[in-house]
Structures are given as C-alpha cells and as structure tokens.
Amino acid sequence: MDITLDRDQLLIALGVVQRIVPKKSPVPVLQNILLDAGPLTITGTDFDMMGSAVVEGQAGTSAQRITIPGHTLYDIVRKLPPGGAINASLKDEKGPLVIKCGRSRFTLQTLPAADFPDFSVGDMSHHFSISGQMLAKLISRCEFAMATDEQRHYLNGIYLHVVSGQDGPMLRLVATDGHRLARLEVPAPEGAEGMPGIIVPSYFTAELKRVAEAAGDIDVSLSSNKIRISNNKGIVLVSKLIDGNFPDYERVIPAGNDRTVVIERAGLEKAVDRVLTIAEAKAHAIKLAFANDRIEITHRNQNADSSAEEIDAAFDGQAMTVGFNGRYLLDILGAAGGERIIARLGDPGAPGIFLPEDDESALFVCMPMRV
C-alpha cells in the first residue's frame, strides 16, 4: 500500500468513523479502523453500529486491507497542518503503517483485516430518499424526549413509521420517555409506504443527524432489524434497530382537552426559565395559573424560596391551575419553535398538548405534576 491523501478530506472521513470506534474494548481489533485501499474506504464498528467513508484525492493506490488504531490516527491527522498531503505506506500486511506529512513521520502497528468483524447489512425491504437537512431538523425537534431507561429499552430511541394523513401517507417520528412526548411528521417519501415501524436507537440518531446536516438528499434503506443511510459524499452508516414494541403513544395524547391558550412562545420560555432560577437540583415543578388573559407562573423550592412572573395569553376557558416540570416544558418550547404556541388543556390531572401555531406537523405532550 502506498497512498497519498488530502489531509482535510481524510480528517472529515475519520471524524465520522472514529466516533463509532470504542476507546476501550475487550476485543482489540474493535479499537481499530479498517483501511481498504482502491479506492480508500475507512470503516469502524462497535458491533451495534458501523460507519464508513470514502476518501477522495488519493493517488498511487493498490488493493490492500489492514486495520490500525482509529483514535490514534484521527489525533495524528487532526494535529497535522491543514491543506497538506499525507502519504501512508505499508510494505506487507503484517508490517507497520508509515504515515508522512511534511517533516512529520509516524509508525503505527497494524492488525490483520481478517480479524475485523463483518458487519453485514443483509436484505433491506424498503428504500427511499429524503432531504438530509429536513431529517436532521426532525431529529433535533424530537430527540429531547427519548428515554435513557435500561428497563424500558424500547423507549431509548425514535419510533419511525408511516401513517395515513389527510393528504396521503406521512412519515412520522415519535419519541417519549413517559413524561413528555414529541411527534413530528412529513409527507412520506416515495418508497417509504408500507415500511415496518422501527425504533432507531439514540446512539445512531446522533450520528445520523450529523451526517444528514452536511448532506443534500440522503438514501435510507431499512429492514425489520437494521437501518442504512448514505449520502453523495461516500459516507455510509448502518445500525441495528431496537428490538421491542414501541408503546401505543396515541393513548397518552388526550382527546378531551377543551381549554385553549395561545401564548407568545419566546416570552413563555424566558418567563419559565427566570422562575426556575431558584430551583434546586431535580426539583423543577412549576405552577401555571390561567385566568383573565394572563398566566401566572410560580415556583417554590424546599427552602421556602419562591418566584413568580405573569405573562399575557389569550385564554379560552374557565380559570384553572396546572403543574408541569419546568425543565420538560422548556425542552418542548425550544423544540416547538415559531412565534406563538397553542396549549390545549383539560383538567389539572390531564396531559397538556402543545402545538406550534404555524406548524401543523408537530405535536408535543407534557405530563402534569401535582404542585
């Protein structure tokens, strides 16, 4: 192997792959990345997820496969001067890899490519393309509601499925941790209709969002147990899916909330944040009292310190008081976006529904608290 690479292109590829590679593992080769020359493809895996990237700007390649420490190579390339050329050479498959850039020289020990795990994709039943920026935005708006629950592992991700809408099939993303829920949807891309409902794990959604943000359209392929995404820059991510049944989330979205409040979203967000200034760790309960086109937001901590603020709101209904976790409400308001938000409330013990006024594709739910 004797390859000359553009340092900046190599750094981008390594940046994607090295995030997947474990820094410590009882299986030494998992800490390595696979270099497959001709053209150069870099691959890393942790058994649950696999990422690969093709590096452009290479010259003098020969077909050869080796593995080298992934994080070490990333750190080397990251510290080399931008815009330079990197030469990587290997005399034989059992020898070290020599890396040269300017006056810098590094020698890295290798492990055989035959030891690297085969993360096979298998047959994919559905394929579609979707705007990368759109998908990244959808993930950003619902990822806050994913759980981190070892007992209910099926909540530790985003539920991706297709539902029937008024104007045709819709691709819907849902996340919930039992305390709050986010539901986003867009028209289903061609090829997505009839796909199985899948739970995409949180560790994969983070990488998927990074790749999607930097891409135009991305291609998605999936089966009942794996998902594969790729873009036009030669980056591929594959992940196992969460094995389990996502709960019937429609049951927690109340149908009888008949009290409507229209609120300036940023004003409510800032007021809740100010009221929580005196909140103690893990004690973020706030009380919202609705009456006479205003909302009074209050908080009281265990030391008997208190805070309160009033804001204007268009309230349709009898005066009422309801409690929420203020931090959860801030997450919802941040994800909702827009100028105004519509809150649909029932009795004090009913979950609250929050809808961006100018976005019918988004719905958020917050469970109530006793205050």
C-alpha positions in Angstrom: 0.0 0.0 0.0 1.3 3.4 -1.0 -1.3 6.2 -0.9 -1.2 9.9 -1.0 -4.2 11.6 0.6 -5.5 15.1 1.1 -5.2 15.8 4.8 -8.5 17.8 5.1 -10.6 15.1 3.3 -9.0 12.4 5.4 -9.9 14.3 8.6 -13.5 14.6 7.6 -13.8 10.9 6.9 -12.0 10.0 10.2 -14.2 12.4 12.1 -17.3 10.4 11.1 -15.8 6.9 11.7 -13.8 7.5 14.9 -16.9 8.5 16.8 -18.2 4.9 16.4 -14.9 3.2 17.4 -14.8 2.3 21.1 -11.8 3.8 23.0 -11.7 0.6 25.2 -12.8 -2.9 24.2 -12.0 -6.4 25.3 -11.8 -7.1 21.6 -8.6 -5.2 20.5 -9.5 -5.0 16.8 -12.7 -3.1 17.6 -10.4 -0.2 18.6 -9.0 -0.2 15.1 -10.4 1.1 11.8 -10.3 -0.9 8.6 -8.4 0.7 5.7 -9.5 -0.8 2.4 -7.4 0.6 -0.5 -8.5 1.1 -4.0 -10.4 3.5 -3.6 -9.6 4.1 0.1 -12.6 3.3 2.3 -12.3 3.7 6.1 -14.6 1.6 8.3 -15.3 1.4 12.0 -17.7 -0.6 14.1 -18.7 -1.3 17.7 -20.8 -4.4 16.8 -24.1 -2.3 17.1 -23.3 0.3 14.5 -20.9 0.6 11.5 -19.7 3.7 9.7 -17.6 4.0 6.6 -16.3 6.8 4.4 -14.6 7.0 1.1 -11.6 9.4 0.9 -11.1 11.4 -2.2 -7.9 12.9 -3.6 -5.8 9.7 -3.4 -3.1 8.6 -5.8 -1.0 5.5 -6.3 -3.4 3.1 -4.6 -3.1 -0.6 -4.5 -5.7 -3.2 -3.3 -4.8 -3.9 0.3 -6.7 -4.1 3.6 -5.3 -3.5 7.1 -6.5 -2.2 10.4 -4.9 0.5 12.6 -5.8 2.3 15.9 -8.7 4.6 14.9 -8.5 7.3 17.6 -4.7 7.5 17.3 -4.9 8.0 13.5 -7.6 10.7 14.0 -5.5 12.6 16.5 -2.4 12.4 14.2 -4.3 13.8 11.2 -6.1 16.4 13.3 -2.8 17.8 14.5 -1.2 17.9 11.1 -1.3 21.3 9.2 -4.4 21.9 7.1 -4.1 21.7 3.4 -1.2 19.2 3.4 -0.7 15.9 1.7 -0.4 12.7 3.7 1.4 9.6 2.5 0.5 6.3 4.0 2.7 3.3 3.0 2.7 -0.4 4.1 5.3 -2.9 2.8 3.3 -6.0 3.8 0.1 -6.9 5.7 2.0 -7.8 8.9 4.2 -4.7 9.0 3.6 -1.2 10.4 1.9 1.6 8.6 4.2 4.6 8.0 2.5 8.0 7.8 4.4 11.0 6.5 3.3 14.6 6.2 6.0 17.3 5.6 8.6 16.7 8.2 6.3 14.6 10.4 6.6 10.8 10.4 4.5 8.3 12.4 4.7 4.5 12.5 1.6 2.6 13.6 1.3 -1.1 14.3 -1.4 -2.9 12.4 -3.7 -5.9 13.0 -4.9 -8.2 10.1 -8.0 -7.2 8.2 -9.2 -10.8 8.6 -9.7 -10.1 12.3 -12.1 -7.1 11.7 -15.7 -8.0 12.3 -18.0 -8.4 9.3 -21.0 -6.1 9.9 -23.2 -7.5 7.2 -26.2 -5.4 6.2 -28.5 -8.2 4.9 -31.6 -7.7 2.8 -33.3 -4.4 3.0 -37.0 -4.3 2.3 -37.6 -0.6 1.8 -35.6 2.2 0.2 -36.3 5.9 -0.1 -34.5 9.3 -0.3 -35.2 12.3 2.0 -33.7 15.7 2.4 -30.8 15.5 4.9 -31.5 18.9 6.4 -35.2 18.1 6.8 -34.4 14.8 8.5 -31.8 16.4 10.8 -34.3 19.0 11.8 -37.0 16.4 12.6 -34.5 14.5 14.8 -33.4 17.7 16.6 -37.0 18.5 17.4 -37.9 15.2 19.0 -34.6 13.7 20.3 -35.0 15.5 23.7 -38.0 13.2 24.5 -36.0 10.0 24.1 -35.6 7.9 27.2 -32.5 6.6 28.9 -34.1 3.7 30.6 -32.4 0.3 31.0 -35.7 -1.3 32.0 -37.7 0.1 29.1 -35.1 -0.1 26.4 -37.7 0.2 23.6 -38.1 3.9 24.6 -34.4 4.7 24.1 -34.8 5.9 20.5 -37.1 7.4 17.9 -40.0 5.4 16.5 -40.1 5.8 12.7 -43.2 4.7 10.8 -45.7 5.7 8.2 -49.3 6.7 9.0 -52.3 7.8 6.9 -52.8 11.5 6.6 -55.4 13.7 5.1 -53.2 14.4 2.1 -51.6 10.9 1.8 -49.1 8.8 3.7 -47.0 10.6 6.3 -43.6 9.7 7.7 -43.8 10.1 11.4 -41.2 10.3 14.1 -42.2 9.8 17.8 -40.1 9.9 20.9 -41.2 9.7 24.6 -39.8 9.0 28.0 -43.1 8.6 29.7 -43.0 12.2 30.9 -43.1 14.1 27.6 -43.7 13.2 24.0 -42.7 14.6 20.7 -44.4 13.7 17.4 -43.2 15.1 14.1 -44.2 14.2 10.6 -43.6 15.0 6.9 -45.1 13.6 3.7 -43.8 10.1 3.2 -41.1 9.9 0.5 -41.6 7.5 -2.4 -40.7 4.0 -1.3 -41.4 4.5 2.4 -45.1 3.5 2.3 -45.6 0.0 3.8 -42.3 0.1 5.7 -42.2 -1.6 9.1 -42.3 0.5 12.2 -38.8 0.7 13.5 -37.1 2.1 16.7 -33.9 3.9 15.8 -31.5 3.8 18.8 -30.4 7.1 20.3 -26.7 6.5 19.7 -27.5 6.2 16.0 -29.8 9.2 15.7 -26.9 11.4 17.0 -24.6 10.2 14.2 -27.4 10.2 11.6 -28.2 13.9 12.4 -24.5 14.9 11.9 -24.3 13.2 8.6 -27.7 14.5 7.4 -27.0 18.1 8.3 -24.0 18.1 6.0 -25.7 16.4 3.1 -28.3 17.2 0.4 -30.5 14.2 0.0 -29.7 11.0 1.8 -30.6 7.5 0.9 -32.3 5.4 3.5 -32.6 1.6 3.4 -34.2 -0.5 6.2 -35.4 -3.9 7.3 -37.1 -5.0 10.4 -33.7 -5.1 12.3 -31.3 -2.7 10.6 -31.1 0.7 9.0 -28.6 2.0 6.5 -28.1 5.6 5.4 -25.7 7.0 2.8 -25.0 10.3 1.2 -23.4 11.6 -2.0 -20.1 12.2 -0.2 -19.3 8.5 0.3 -20.4 8.2 3.9 -22.4 5.2 5.0 -23.9 4.5 8.4 -25.5 1.2 9.4 -27.1 0.3 12.7 -29.0 -2.4 14.5 -32.5 -1.4 15.5 -34.0 -1.6 18.9 -35.7 -5.0 19.4 -39.1 -4.4 21.0 -42.6 -2.9 20.6 -43.0 0.9 20.8 -46.0 1.7 23.1 -49.3 2.9 21.7 -48.4 6.6 22.1 -51.8 7.8 20.8 -53.3 6.7 24.1 -51.4 9.4 26.0 -52.5 12.2 23.7 -55.7 13.4 25.3 -58.7 13.9 23.1 -60.8 15.9 25.5 -58.7 18.9 26.2 -61.1 21.8 25.5 -59.3 24.7 27.1 -57.1 26.6 24.6 -54.4 29.1 25.4 -52.4 31.0 22.7 -49.1 32.2 24.1 -46.1 34.1 22.7 -43.6 31.2 22.8 -40.4 33.1 23.5 -42.0 35.1 26.2 -43.2 32.0 28.0 -39.9 30.3 27.5 -38.0 33.2 29.1 -40.5 33.5 32.0 -40.3 29.8 32.9 -36.5 30.0 32.8 -36.4 33.0 35.1 -38.9 31.5 37.5 -36.7 28.3 37.7 -33.6 30.4 38.7 -34.1 29.4 42.3 -35.0 25.8 41.6 -32.9 23.1 43.3 -31.5 20.0 41.6 -34.2 17.7 40.2 -36.9 19.9 41.7 -38.4 21.8 38.8 -42.1 21.8 39.4 -43.9 25.0 38.3 -47.5 26.1 38.7 -49.3 27.8 35.8 -52.5 29.6 36.8 -54.6 30.7 33.8 -57.2 33.5 34.2 -58.2 36.8 32.6 -56.0 36.5 29.6 -52.8 36.1 31.7 -50.7 33.3 33.1 -49.1 33.4 36.5 -46.0 31.1 36.7 -44.8 30.3 40.1 -42.2 28.0 41.8 -41.4 27.3 45.4 -38.3 25.3 46.5 -37.7 23.2 49.6 -36.2 26.2 51.4 -39.4 28.1 51.0 -37.8 30.5 48.5 -40.3 31.4 45.8 -40.5 33.1 42.4 -43.4 34.3 40.2 -44.0 36.0 36.9 -47.0 37.0 34.9 -47.3 37.0 31.1 -50.1 37.8 28.7 -52.0 35.0 27.0 -55.2 34.5 25.0 -57.1 32.1 27.2 -60.4 30.4 26.3 -62.0 28.7 29.2 -62.6 28.9 33.0 -59.8 29.8 35.3 -57.6 26.8 36.2 -54.2 25.9 37.6 -52.0 23.1 36.3 -48.5 21.9 37.3 -45.7 20.8 35.0 -42.0 20.0 35.2 -40.5 23.3 34.1 -37.4 21.8 32.5 -39.6 19.5 30.4 -41.7 22.4 29.4 -38.6 24.4 28.3 -37.5 21.4 26.2 -40.9 21.4 24.5 -40.9 25.2 23.9 -37.4 25.0 22.4 -38.3 22.2 20.1 -41.6 23.7 19.0 -40.1 26.9 17.6 -42.2 29.6 16.0 -43.6 32.8 17.3 -46.7 31.5 19.2 -47.7 28.2 20.7 -51.1 26.8 21.3 -51.6 24.9 24.6 -54.7 22.6 24.8 -55.5 21.8 28.4 -58.1 19.7 30.2 -58.5 19.2 33.9 -55.4 19.7 36.1 -54.7 16.0 36.0 -54.7 15.7 32.2 -51.5 15.9 30.0 -51.0 19.2 28.2 -50.8 19.4 24.4 -48.6 22.0 22.9 -48.8 22.9 19.2 -46.7 25.4 17.2 -49.3 27.8 15.8 -47.7 27.8 12.3 -46.7 24.2 12.1 -49.4 21.5 11.9 -46.8 18.7 11.5 -45.6 19.0 15.1 -47.3 18.0 18.4 -45.8 17.8 21.9 -47.3 16.4 25.1 -46.2 17.1 28.7 -47.5 15.1 31.6 -48.8 17.1 34.6 -47.4 17.3 38.1 -49.0 17.8 41.5 -47.9 21.2 42.9 
